[in-house]
Amino acid sequence: MEQKSSSIWSTSLTYGIYLGVAVILLSVVYYVTGNTFSKSSQWVSYAIMIAGVAVAQLAYRKTLGGTMNYGQALGVGVLTVLFASVLSSIYTYLLYTVIDPSLQEQLRLFTEEQIVKQGNVPEAQMDMAIEMASRFQKPWIMALSGILVGTFAGLIISLITSIFTKKNPSEDIVE
């Protein structure tokens, strides 16, 4: 069977947009229900990312004629999450600067509460720890780190899902 040529970029962009929209919709649901900083939102986001990467990899494999090596699967997975992370980070930036700027203060208070709850920071260093955490909670830093962390998470997810979605041409041969 001859392998078809397909653009990894177009498949990754298409499914990256789908994945980005799904993550944004999840974020909107948590925001509307008042659970913006809920830990469960992260876990649900990871589940959506895993599903999105696997679907993108399988779609790309289909465009290649049913076969795809590990490197191709890894590439489409990472690119898909990269595009989704860019889209999601744009939303995050807009959420914290335009849609609801009061979220910055809410996040600062939430972080302060979490540091106090952990109880492993001495009182003398509490203010310094809170100040340090709030430095990284600026919208542009959160957006940039969203792209970097999202892409890294996408790499880890893709390293694993590629094992299951790859299909070498030799696997099609029936003897």
Secondary structure by P-SEA (a helix, b strand, c coil): cbbbbbbaaaaaaaaaaaaaaaaaaaaaaaaaacccccaaaaaaaaaaaaaaaaaaaaaaaaaacccccaaaaaaaaaaaaaaaaaaaaaaaaaaacccccaaaaaaaaaaaaaaaaaccccccaaaaaaaaaaaaccaaaaaaaaaaaaaaaaaaaaaaccccccccccccccc
